[in-house]
Amino acid sequence: MKIAVVGTGISGLSIANMLNKQHEVKLFERAPKAGGLIKCERVQDCLFHKVGGHVFNAKNTEVLDWFWSHFDRENEFVKAKRKAKVFFNNAIIGYPIENYIYLFDKETIKKIIPELLTLQCQPKRSPFEYDNFESFLQNSFGNTLYETYFKPYNRKIWQTDLSTVAMEWLEGKLPMPNIQDIFESNILREEEDNMVHSTFYYPKENGSQFIVDRLKQGLDITTDAEVTEITKNGEQLQLPSGESFDKMIYCGDVRKLPKFCKDILSEAGVDVSAIEQLRSNGTSNLFCETDDNDISWLYIPQDFTKAHRIIYTGNFSDSNNRGSARKTCVVEFSGKVDYDTMVEEIKKLPGNLSPISYNYEPNSYVIQDKQTRKLIQDAKAALKQKNIYLLGRFAEWEYYNMDKAIEASFNLHKEISE
Ligand SMILES: Cc1cc2nc3c(=O)[nH]c(=O)nc-3n(C[C@H](O)[C@H](O)[C@H](O)COP(=O)(O)OP(=O)(O)OC[C@H]3O[C@@H](n4cnc5c(N)ncnc54)[C@H](O)[C@@H]3O)c2cc1C
């Protein structure tokens, strides 16, 4: 078959590598360079993750085997232990914060303990029995922890009313809180070791750009090639360039799809306007030099600054700091924040940060509400009849990490090969 893949993020690159052996695959990328969200560039010879600071790990063995068939784990990657911390009341304390309640002031501790004890006596509920994210947080951690940490932190990231955020996106993301564990952690005071990404792999050179550069080898990619229309040509799908394909895999933003093929969606009864109204957030990143530390992620919940996280990418691989006498890191802000504001904000943060470069990514986080999954399932089913498939974070509107995007590629590969 002749197959077009729209988008060259990790999803497009993965599926193209899987299909390439049996089919003629062509990729189209609107940006000048492949990689999507995991792109990096060197600035003053230091490595800038333009969005976040991507590290890799997976639980799914099929994903791990596939990934390591493309890379030399021992020689090309480092394995690191996650060291997350929280900047709280002007001090750096452990993560997750509920395991470090003993560091709070006496008055707050006295409020938190009876709330946790009350919750402990209530019947256990699965996270998906909660109506929304806010109710889950309040009922899992009690009101004081919610008000002092979870609410301000999540409001900063999501920039939306947390009671409108569905629970599905959390699946597999966090170990679910257990009150007994919280008490044990506060008494035993052991370090975290059961987080999803408690250890991770990171390329020795060029961060996630290294992953892109390897996976794009041998693929037929056209960059600066935005796909703006998909039309039917008999049984085939045609692009404005006149090229025709048997199948098309769309890894771009599903909200744009009604523009390309509104008729196909409406004919199948898909709620086109609901798709166009799906909500997302962007991120602004300030790439900085920092004083030395051994942290990987520093979470900043409180309102004194607009920044919500520092990712110490310079600690992931020394080669990321080549070109600087200091370490490098990325300071993350939710939404669009201008450069001057970010430069002011970093003065409030630890590490004597000084800016090197910045980036704004309009779409980085999807926001799911209760209807989202059904909406996307309907759209997928309708489009499949027309040989168009949705794949990836913004096409499927899923809170995918790289491993989940690869897993979704596996599933689609199986579906197409059936
Ligand atoms: C702040 C942040 C931190 C993260 N950290 C991690 C991490 O540490 N580890 C991890 O595993 N995951 C992490 N993730 C998740 C990870 O970034 C995503 O899972 C992954 O990048 C999604 O890849 P994708 O290919 O689905 O989408 P994208 O990367 O968005 O790729 C879509 C591509 O399609 C192109 N495109 C769109 N429309 C068109 C069109 N019409 N024509 C042509 N091209 C088009 C785009 O330009 C883009 O290149 C993080 C995400 C964020 C936002």
The ligand as a MOL file (V3000), in Angstrom:
LIG
                    3D

  0  0  0     0  0            999 V3000
M  V30 BEGIN CTAB
M  V30 COUNTS 53 58 0 0 0
M  V30 BEGIN ATOM
M  V30 1 C 6.1380 19.7470 28.7830 0
M  V30 2 C 6.1240 18.3370 28.3150 0
M  V30 3 C 7.0190 17.4240 28.8360 0
M  V30 4 C 7.0100 16.0950 28.4060 0
M  V30 5 N 7.9160 15.2150 28.9070 0
M  V30 6 C 7.9350 13.9460 28.4970 0
M  V30 7 C 8.9310 13.0450 28.9470 0
M  V30 8 O 9.8170 13.4040 29.7160 0
M  V30 9 N 8.8910 11.7670 28.4870 0
M  V30 10 C 7.9420 11.3300 27.6050 0
M  V30 11 O 7.9580 10.1590 27.2320 0
M  V30 12 N 7.0010 12.1840 27.1190 0
M  V30 13 C 6.9770 13.4650 27.5440 0
M  V30 14 N 6.0450 14.3350 27.0480 0
M  V30 15 C 5.0540 13.8560 26.0790 0
M  V30 16 C 5.5980 13.8360 24.6250 0
M  V30 17 O 6.0220 15.1220 24.2840 0
M  V30 18 C 4.5130 13.4020 23.6410 0
M  V30 19 O 4.0150 12.1620 23.9900 0
M  V30 20 C 5.0060 13.2500 22.2140 0
M  V30 21 O 5.9310 14.2150 21.8580 0
M  V30 22 C 3.8120 13.2930 21.2860 0
M  V30 23 O 4.2350 13.0600 19.9810 0
M  V30 24 P 3.2290 13.1220 18.7630 0
M  V30 25 O 3.9700 12.6640 17.5820 0
M  V30 26 O 1.9810 12.4040 19.1240 0
M  V30 27 O 2.8200 14.6590 18.6150 0
M  V30 28 P 3.6970 15.9200 18.1970 0
M  V30 29 O 5.0400 15.8230 18.7920 0
M  V30 30 O 2.8550 17.1050 18.4930 0
M  V30 31 O 3.8780 15.7600 16.6190 0
M  V30 32 C 2.9190 16.1630 15.6920 0
M  V30 33 C 3.6630 16.6030 14.4350 0
M  V30 34 O 2.7230 16.8030 13.3860 0
M  V30 35 C 3.0790 17.9890 12.6870 0
M  V30 36 N 1.8540 18.4600 12.0200 0
M  V30 37 C 0.7030 18.8630 12.6330 0
M  V30 38 N -0.2200 19.2010 11.7090 0
M  V30 39 C 0.3300 18.9980 10.5020 0
M  V30 40 C -0.1360 19.1550 9.1590 0
M  V30 41 N -1.3770 19.5620 8.8960 0
M  V30 42 N 0.7120 18.8620 8.1440 0
M  V30 43 C 1.9750 18.4170 8.3870 0
M  V30 44 N 2.4670 18.2650 9.6370 0
M  V30 45 C 1.6580 18.5300 10.6820 0
M  V30 46 C 3.6060 18.8970 13.7710 0
M  V30 47 O 4.4090 19.9430 13.2480 0
M  V30 48 C 4.4120 17.9120 14.6100 0
M  V30 49 O 5.7320 17.7800 14.1460 0
M  V30 50 C 6.0490 15.6690 27.4550 0
M  V30 51 C 5.1570 16.5970 26.9220 0
M  V30 52 C 5.1870 17.9040 27.3380 0
M  V30 53 C 4.2250 18.8780 26.7460 0
M  V30 END ATOM
M  V30 BEGIN BOND
M  V30 1 1 1 2
M  V30 2 1 2 3
M  V30 3 2 2 52
M  V30 4 2 3 4
M  V30 5 1 4 5
M  V30 6 1 4 50
M  V30 7 2 5 6
M  V30 8 1 6 7
M  V30 9 1 6 13
M  V30 10 2 7 8
M  V30 11 1 7 9
M  V30 12 1 9 10
M  V30 13 2 10 11
M  V30 14 1 10 12
M  V30 15 2 12 13
M  V30 16 1 13 14
M  V30 17 1 14 15
M  V30 18 1 14 50
M  V30 19 1 15 16
M  V30 20 1 16 17
M  V30 21 1 16 18
M  V30 22 1 18 19
M  V30 23 1 18 20
M  V30 24 1 20 21
M  V30 25 1 20 22
M  V30 26 1 22 23
M  V30 27 1 23 24
M  V30 28 2 24 25
M  V30 29 1 24 26
M  V30 30 1 24 27
M  V30 31 1 27 28
M  V30 32 2 28 29
M  V30 33 1 28 30
M  V30 34 1 28 31
M  V30 35 1 31 32
M  V30 36 1 32 33
M  V30 37 1 33 34
M  V30 38 1 33 48
M  V30 39 1 34 35
M  V30 40 1 35 36
M  V30 41 1 35 46
M  V30 42 1 36 37
M  V30 43 1 36 45
M  V30 44 2 37 38
M  V30 45 1 38 39
M  V30 46 1 39 40
M  V30 47 2 39 45
M  V30 48 1 40 41
M  V30 49 2 40 42
M  V30 50 1 42 43
M  V30 51 2 43 44
M  V30 52 1 44 45
M  V30 53 1 46 47
M  V30 54 1 46 48
M  V30 55 1 48 49
M  V30 56 2 50 51
M  V30 57 1 51 52
M  V30 58 1 52 53
M  V30 END BOND
M  V30 END CTAB
M  END
